[in-house]
Amino acid sequence: MTAPARVGVAGAGYWGANLVRACGELGVLHAVADPDPQRLAAVRAAHPGVLATPDYSALLDAVDAVVIAAPAAEHAALALEAIRHRRHVFVEKPLALTLADARRVADAADAAGVTAFVGHVLLYHPAVRALLEAARSGAVGDVTHVRSRRLNLGKIRTHEDVWWSFAPHDVALCLALLGPGVIGASGSLQHARGAAVADFAYADLTFTGGRSAHVEVSWLDPNRSARLDAFGTRGVLTFEDSRAGATLVRRVYDASAPVPVAGPPEAIAFEAGEPLRLELEAFLACVAGGPRAPTSARAAVDVVAILEAVSAAARPPAVAEQAVA
């Protein structure tokens, strides 16, 4: 029987601490690297015997696979260094902040023969898995439009705007529902605080075959909301996630009505499970020789391509005002 991979986590901050905890629960945590002494002390207290070091190179020497939870601006460089050491890599979303860097990571992993996996954790949510299964089985006919909204208050970043921080989840799910055939992207980025990074983002994507998607994200909205509607030719699937839990509902159009009328909501059951743990289990299965995951770096390149296209299409208000003047 093959021994489980020895995993190291690079970054023990807000989200990295969750990855450290989950890797510990799975029995694969061997090292943690972080420049913050207090975070390392917390790791040592919670996980005796695990290497806790400020030196990323020391982590690479001690493990078979690396989970990268550092700031997004460091993702590509840390992933490429791990790949040069022939280490499998799990990179938190977004894979990189440019399409060129995302392609470099995917190409390097393929050339080295190692797994490169990206943390699009929403695709491992049990309710989302049930949503995708229902959509693919024709539960609401052919899905022609997706509308996704992710709003929250806080978690403001300084190196990437809300579009790059929040929207990778939504874009990845839009691609899972509609496929990779994006032929157009437009968007708007709004800087409500006067900061260098945008606080609100709105994007519209056009797919082949007349299909489309709309995404809205913000980290300044006190009304927390995470909802996705998949509109089909025969009904709508709605996924909502809140502090109270997740729900998945189907409403079917009444074909006998002269105008579309949605029938009563039908709850769709799904298995319980922590998305983060399920995601890490999928990564470990890849490392052990399983098939490439749907959240591979190669698949994540498509996500970054859309993120970059929307960013390029969006113009900050100040630029638009200057153009009018």
LUMKEZA-957290 format. One line per field, with one value per residue (C-alpha): x, y, z; residue in one letter; residue number from 1. Coordinates in nm, 4 decimals, always signed. Layout:
<atoms>
c1 X,...;
c2 Y,...;
c3 Z,...;
residu A,...;
num NUM,...;
</atoms>
This chain:
<atoms>
c1 +0.0000,+0.1402,+0.2090,+0.0082,+0.1863,+0.3728,+0.2104,+0.3419,+0.1307,+0.2874,+0.0956,-0.0859,-0.2954,-0.6731,-0.7416,-0.4113,-0.5000,-0.8035,-0.5839,-0.3369,-0.6204,-0.7731,-0.4367,-0.3787,-0.7166,-0.6339,-0.3048,-0.0843,+0.0487,+0.4303,+0.5410,+0.4149,+0.6025,+0.5079,+0.7105,+0.5001,+0.6481,+0.3096,+0.1472,+0.4308,+0.3949,+0.0246,+0.1088,+0.3605,+0.1052,-0.1724,+0.0448,+0.3415,+0.6042,+0.5157,+0.7969,+0.7070,+0.9533,+0.9841,+1.1934,+0.9965,+1.2996,+1.3095,+0.9434,+1.0087,+1.2890,+1.0577,+0.7488,+0.6134,+0.3391,+0.2778,-0.0439,+0.0096,-0.2051,+0.0159,-0.1051,-0.2277,+0.0610,+0.2988,+0.1036,+0.2769,+0.6331,+0.5863,+0.4178,+0.6957,+0.9611,+0.7798,+0.7487,+1.1216,+1.1727,+0.9398,+0.6774,+0.3055,+0.1267,-0.2138,-0.2491,-0.5253,-0.7362,-0.6582,-0.3816,-0.2042,-0.2797,-0.1931,-0.2805,+0.0873,+0.1845,-0.1058,+0.0093,+0.3667,+0.2534,+0.0376,+0.3108,+0.5805,+0.3698,+0.2966,+0.6643,+0.7709,+0.5027,+0.3621,+0.0097,-0.0881,-0.4268,-0.6133,-0.8353,-1.1675,-1.3312,-1.6857,-1.6752,-1.6288,-1.9288,-2.1764,-2.4653,-2.2730,-2.1898,-2.5620,-2.6346,-2.3955,-2.5377,-2.8931,-2.7987,-2.6156,-2.9067,-3.1446,-3.3396,-3.4217,-3.3590,-3.0599,-2.8903,-2.8702,-2.7920,-2.6157,-2.6416,-2.4050,-2.3817,-2.1198,-2.1454,-1.9829,-1.8469,-1.4759,-1.1877,-1.0535,-0.7273,-0.4583,-0.2759,-0.5799,-0.9265,-1.2555,-1.2919,-0.9743,-1.0392,-1.4062,-1.4973,-1.2731,-1.5359,-1.8187,-1.6281,-1.5179,-1.8774,-2.0051,-1.7519,-1.8556,-2.2184,-2.1786,-1.8479,-1.5334,-1.6823,-1.6510,-1.6506,-1.7017,-1.6459,-1.7381,-1.7342,-1.7262,-1.4957,-1.5980,-1.3623,-1.6020,-1.3316,-1.1013,-0.8463,-0.6268,-0.8257,-1.1904,-1.4605,-1.7456,-1.7297,-1.9925,-1.9232,-2.1152,-1.9884,-2.1071,-2.0704,-2.1129,-2.4661,-2.6238,-2.5544,-2.4508,-2.3543,-2.3639,-2.1413,-2.1589,-1.9135,-1.8407,-1.6655,-1.8446,-2.2010,-2.3371,-2.6082,-2.4084,-2.5248,-2.3915,-2.6398,-2.6261,-2.9200,-2.8871,-3.1661,-3.2646,-3.5183,-3.7550,-3.6796,-3.4294,-3.1804,-3.0907,-2.7964,-2.7706,-2.5082,-2.5357,-2.4263,-2.7368,-2.6273,-2.6625,-2.9773,-3.0424,-3.3852,-3.5417,-3.8407,-3.9865,-4.1704,-4.5345,-4.5319,-4.9104,-4.9202,-4.9382,-4.6412,-4.3686,-4.4800,-4.2503,-4.3901,-4.3386,-3.9818,-3.8544,-3.5646,-3.2855,-3.1079,-2.7299,-2.4821,-2.3181,-1.9459,-1.6928,-1.5959,-1.2392,-1.1816,-1.3369,-1.1134,-0.7977,-0.8997,-0.9332,-0.5841,-0.4360,-0.6055,-0.4362,-0.1009,-0.1508,-0.1851,-0.5555,-0.6970,-0.6500,-0.9043,-1.1541,-0.9696,-0.6286,-0.3985,-0.4756,-0.8472,-0.7708,-0.5976,-0.9439,-1.0649,-0.7704,-0.8235,-1.1769,-1.0687,-0.8062,-1.0440,-1.3027,-1.0336,-0.9111,-1.2643,-1.3534,-1.2508,-1.2347,-1.4728,-1.1877,-1.0629,-1.4131,-1.4620,-1.1348,-1.2346,-1.5663,-1.3948;
c2 +0.0000,+0.3388,+0.5736,+0.9003,+1.2050,+1.4272,+1.7681,+2.1109,+2.4276,+2.7572,+3.0316,+2.9982,+3.3156,+3.3550,+3.0773,+2.8968,+2.8155,+2.6218,+2.4274,+2.3516,+2.2249,+2.0106,+1.8584,+1.7763,+1.6049,+1.4014,+1.2925,+1.4301,+1.7541,+1.7467,+2.1093,+2.4686,+2.7737,+3.1304,+3.4477,+3.5359,+3.3996,+3.4110,+3.1982,+2.9466,+2.9333,+2.8575,+2.5751,+2.4250,+2.4357,+2.2753,+2.0270,+1.9047,+1.7359,+1.9284,+2.1370,+2.5061,+2.7278,+3.0706,+2.9073,+2.7904,+2.5968,+2.3982,+2.3101,+2.1889,+1.9645,+1.8003,+1.7163,+1.5492,+1.8024,+2.1697,+2.3577,+2.7260,+2.9704,+3.2778,+3.6138,+3.5812,+3.7864,+3.5100,+3.2098,+3.1640,+3.2116,+2.9734,+2.7139,+2.7296,+2.6870,+2.3827,+2.2339,+2.2863,+2.0675,+1.8058,+1.8650,+1.8317,+2.1617,+2.2749,+2.6488,+2.8524,+3.0553,+3.2469,+3.0371,+3.3579,+3.7250,+3.7110,+3.4654,+3.4384,+3.3273,+3.0817,+2.9200,+2.9011,+2.7052,+2.4651,+2.4113,+2.3575,+2.1011,+1.9079,+1.9108,+1.7937,+1.5268,+1.6544,+1.7393,+2.1067,+2.1545,+2.4812,+2.5596,+2.6242,+2.4860,+2.5722,+2.2900,+2.0446,+2.1703,+1.8801,+2.1089,+2.2310,+1.8749,+1.7987,+2.1150,+2.0090,+1.6571,+1.7923,+2.0361,+1.7718,+1.5277,+1.7802,+1.8549,+2.2036,+2.1387,+2.2999,+2.5603,+2.8835,+3.1492,+3.1579,+3.4407,+3.4410,+3.6849,+3.6768,+3.9617,+4.0080,+4.2696,+4.2565,+4.0354,+4.3292,+4.2600,+4.5075,+4.3211,+4.2134,+4.3611,+4.1957,+4.0583,+3.8519,+3.7650,+3.6560,+3.5867,+3.2826,+3.0731,+3.2036,+3.1913,+2.8326,+2.7299,+2.9149,+2.7217,+2.3947,+2.4639,+2.6201,+2.4827,+2.6607,+2.8361,+3.1988,+3.4337,+3.7685,+3.9371,+4.2776,+4.4230,+4.7139,+4.7601,+5.0205,+5.1739,+5.2818,+5.3614,+5.5488,+5.2693,+5.1222,+4.7970,+4.7703,+4.6977,+4.6086,+4.4117,+4.3251,+4.1011,+3.9608,+3.6632,+3.5456,+3.1789,+2.9957,+2.8923,+3.2077,+3.1114,+3.3721,+3.4426,+3.7392,+3.7673,+4.0251,+4.0410,+4.2846,+4.2888,+4.6048,+4.4728,+4.4195,+4.1924,+3.8726,+3.6690,+3.3788,+3.2625,+3.1089,+3.0568,+2.8258,+2.9069,+2.6258,+2.5866,+2.4062,+2.5611,+2.7054,+2.5557,+2.7794,+2.7258,+2.9454,+2.9342,+3.1190,+3.0914,+2.8813,+2.6301,+2.5568,+2.4868,+2.3638,+2.4119,+2.3367,+2.5193,+2.3911,+2.6105,+2.5310,+2.4526,+2.4757,+2.8418,+3.1108,+3.2831,+3.1105,+3.0366,+2.8658,+2.5823,+2.5359,+2.4992,+2.1434,+2.0891,+1.8715,+1.6619,+1.6338,+1.4554,+1.6302,+1.7048,+1.9802,+2.1229,+2.1954,+1.8395,+1.6975,+1.9245,+1.8130,+1.4484,+1.5053,+1.6592,+1.3677,+1.1238,+1.3014,+1.2896,+0.9155,+0.8652,+0.9244,+1.1043,+1.4789,+1.6752,+1.9202,+2.1881,+2.1193,+2.4094,+2.3499,+2.3994,+2.7000,+2.8707,+2.9128,+3.0804,+3.3210,+3.4000,+3.5193,+3.7110,+3.8917,+3.9578,+4.1192,+4.3267,+4.4493,+4.5314,+4.7215,+5.0829,+5.2611,+5.5587,+5.8113,+5.6786,+5.6898,+6.0515,+6.1578,+5.9926,+6.1846,+6.5137;
c3 +0.0000,-0.0979,+0.1920,+0.1894,+0.0571,+0.2992,+0.2591,+0.3435,+0.3628,+0.2537,+0.4317,+0.7652,+0.7543,+0.7363,+0.4823,+0.5188,+0.8796,+0.7524,+0.5121,+0.7900,+1.0080,+0.7305,+0.6315,+0.9982,+1.0220,+0.7113,+0.8683,+0.5883,+0.7418,+0.7693,+0.7405,+0.7436,+0.6172,+0.7067,+0.7723,+1.0801,+1.4085,+1.5837,+1.3176,+1.3382,+1.7173,+1.6760,+1.4322,+1.6748,+1.9561,+1.7510,+1.5591,+1.7655,+1.5535,+1.2366,+1.0925,+1.1309,+0.9510,+0.7871,+0.5115,+0.2067,+0.0773,+0.4022,+0.3553,+0.0000,+0.1226,+0.3784,+0.1717,-0.1417,-0.2102,-0.1326,-0.0622,-0.1421,+0.0560,+0.0308,-0.1088,-0.4686,-0.6058,-0.4884,-0.6172,-0.9517,-0.8234,-0.5301,-0.7525,-1.0116,-0.7412,-0.6041,-0.9521,-1.0109,-0.7009,-0.8562,-0.5876,-0.6504,-0.5949,-0.4769,-0.5410,-0.3852,-0.6263,-0.8350,-0.9871,-1.0921,-1.1493,-1.5195,-1.7923,-1.8906,-1.5377,-1.5189,-1.8429,-1.7142,-1.4087,-1.6100,-1.8703,-1.6066,-1.4195,-1.7383,-1.8339,-1.4867,-1.4651,-1.1359,-1.0273,-1.0349,-0.8691,-0.8039,-0.5059,-0.6763,-0.3630,-0.4693,-0.7260,-0.4372,-0.2404,-0.2173,-0.3185,-0.6220,-0.7205,-0.7019,-0.9036,-1.1792,-1.1845,-1.2097,-1.4859,-1.6874,-1.6515,-1.8088,-1.4900,-1.6253,-1.9930,-2.1609,-1.9398,-2.1388,-1.8767,-1.5413,-1.2890,-0.9924,-0.7031,-0.4249,-0.1760,+0.1628,+0.3999,+0.4760,+0.3598,+0.1600,-0.0235,-0.1217,-0.4016,-0.6031,-0.6400,-0.5531,-0.9054,-0.8766,-0.5107,-0.5192,-0.8820,-0.9511,-0.7691,-0.9861,-1.3143,-1.2494,-1.1848,-1.4933,-1.7022,-1.5380,-1.6300,-1.9740,-2.1007,-2.2196,-2.5240,-2.4116,-2.7105,-2.5384,-2.2016,-2.0670,-1.7214,-1.4817,-1.1820,-0.9236,-0.6651,-0.3900,-0.1306,-0.3658,-0.3249,-0.5976,-0.5961,-0.7001,-0.4412,-0.6794,-1.0030,-1.2624,-1.5602,-1.8543,-2.0509,-2.3914,-2.4825,-2.8108,-2.8974,-2.7552,-2.3936,-2.1383,-1.7767,-1.5417,-1.2323,-0.9536,-0.6607,-0.3777,-0.0419,+0.0780,+0.0966,+0.4499,+0.3084,+0.2743,-0.0223,-0.2251,-0.4860,-0.8312,-1.0664,-1.3663,-1.6128,-1.8462,-2.1227,-1.8836,-1.5432,-1.2981,-1.0523,-0.7568,-0.5228,-0.2138,+0.0585,+0.3878,+0.7498,+0.8083,+0.5439,+0.1748,-0.0265,-0.3799,-0.5358,-0.8738,-1.0201,-1.3448,-1.5947,-1.6601,-2.0322,-2.0511,-1.9468,-2.2205,-2.0584,-1.8523,-1.4961,-1.2494,-1.0486,-0.6739,-0.5457,-0.5229,-0.2826,-0.4200,-0.1579,-0.1420,+0.0808,+0.3731,+0.3611,+0.4156,+0.0737,+0.1851,+0.3033,-0.0144,-0.2212,-0.0396,-0.0756,-0.4513,-0.4592,-0.2668,-0.5061,-0.7983,-0.6217,-0.5680,-0.9442,-1.0004,-1.3047,-1.3518,-1.1499,-1.3038,-1.1055,-1.2573,-1.3400,-1.7069,-1.6389,-1.4186,-1.7106,-1.8663,-1.5464,-1.5385,-1.9077,-1.8306,-1.5204,-1.7271,-2.0172,-1.7905,-1.6184,-1.9561,-2.0709,-1.7539,-1.7196,-1.3826,-1.3609,-1.3664,-1.7011,-1.8500,-1.7342,-1.8921,-2.2198,-2.2260,-2.1445;
residu M,T,A,P,A,R,V,G,V,A,G,A,G,Y,W,G,A,N,L,V,R,A,C,G,E,L,G,V,L,H,A,V,A,D,P,D,P,Q,R,L,A,A,V,R,A,A,H,P,G,V,L,A,T,P,D,Y,S,A,L,L,D,A,V,D,A,V,V,I,A,A,P,A,A,E,H,A,A,L,A,L,E,A,I,R,H,R,R,H,V,F,V,E,K,P,L,A,L,T,L,A,D,A,R,R,V,A,D,A,A,D,A,A,G,V,T,A,F,V,G,H,V,L,L,Y,H,P,A,V,R,A,L,L,E,A,A,R,S,G,A,V,G,D,V,T,H,V,R,S,R,R,L,N,L,G,K,I,R,T,H,E,D,V,W,W,S,F,A,P,H,D,V,A,L,C,L,A,L,L,G,P,G,V,I,G,A,S,G,S,L,Q,H,A,R,G,A,A,V,A,D,F,A,Y,A,D,L,T,F,T,G,G,R,S,A,H,V,E,V,S,W,L,D,P,N,R,S,A,R,L,D,A,F,G,T,R,G,V,L,T,F,E,D,S,R,A,G,A,T,L,V,R,R,V,Y,D,A,S,A,P,V,P,V,A,G,P,P,E,A,I,A,F,E,A,G,E,P,L,R,L,E,L,E,A,F,L,A,C,V,A,G,G,P,R,A,P,T,S,A,R,A,A,V,D,V,V,A,I,L,E,A,V,S,A,A,A,R,P,P,A,V,A,E,Q,A,V,A;
num 1,2,3,4,5,6,7,8,9,10,11,12,13,14,15,16,17,18,19,20,21,22,23,24,25,26,27,28,29,30,31,32,33,34,35,36,37,38,39,40,41,42,43,44,45,46,47,48,49,50,51,52,53,54,55,56,57,58,59,60,61,62,63,64,65,66,67,68,69,70,71,72,73,74,75,76,77,78,79,80,81,82,83,84,85,86,87,88,89,90,91,92,93,94,95,96,97,98,99,100,101,102,103,104,105,106,107,108,109,110,111,112,113,114,115,116,117,118,119,120,121,122,123,124,125,126,127,128,129,130,131,132,133,134,135,136,137,138,139,140,141,142,143,144,145,146,147,148,149,150,151,152,153,154,155,156,157,158,159,160,161,162,163,164,165,166,167,168,169,170,171,172,173,174,175,176,177,178,179,180,181,182,183,184,185,186,187,188,189,190,191,192,193,194,195,196,197,198,199,200,201,202,203,204,205,206,207,208,209,210,211,212,213,214,215,216,217,218,219,220,221,222,223,224,225,226,227,228,229,230,231,232,233,234,235,236,237,238,239,240,241,242,243,244,245,246,247,248,249,250,251,252,253,254,255,256,257,258,259,260,261,262,263,264,265,266,267,268,269,270,271,272,273,274,275,276,277,278,279,280,281,282,283,284,285,286,287,288,289,290,291,292,293,294,295,296,297,298,299,300,301,302,303,304,305,306,307,308,309,310,311,312,313,314,315,316,317,318,319,320,321,322,323,324,325;
</atoms>
